[in-house]
């Protein structure tokens, strides 16, 4: 069962255990996502060299793959890290940034999916629909569809690959193909700060490292993301202060904040 207690307990576990989250992510968001992971109590590492990607997995609690700035070497590193994660049995979170925008992005995601071992996919509606070959268009990495539009695609994707799929939007949906959870917190201001979707993926990596139920772990991550966004917006004057305040709120987020802000 997913509720505010799940969020509170999982956040407590992250702060107690400080799981190492191995990120092979993009240049745009490395600093943002590392700081967000540190703020909630996790330990980030960004290692994309093919020579060490698999070795780093061996000491990590979870692996995050983000295709935002692809190159041939990075794709190879992702494949090696994914294979190592499969052998170790740790959660792997994929962010299909801009899937559907170019053949390289879409094909890379499909290759990773078919390799097996992915436990959570987190993307916007257009990205999720692109992965299931639904009629979809993208504007760069921005979605041209609502999260609800992609729910059918998300269920199909989850069933086909035996994973959990998170759709980010004005309302977030998380599904394992059978059950659908909704996150009713959030603010449009999050879309005005670059890399917030990637940050949600990184946080998902932390939560999956401490909760073996991938559905509730993914939902807890999106809850923390959305609640922190709401609280940060209240003390921000615009995107610049929002970015800094968001990190501060993540750092100070406590049980009282979650209980008072969480919406069923």
Helices and strands as residue ranges (DSSP letters): H 4-17, E 20-24, H 30-40, E 43-46, H 53-57, E 62-66, H 72-88, E 91-95, H 103-115, E 120-124, H 125-131, E 138-139, E 142-143, G 147-150, H 151-161, E 164-168, E 172-175, E 180-183, G 188-192, H 196-210, H 214-234, H 239-252, H 255-261
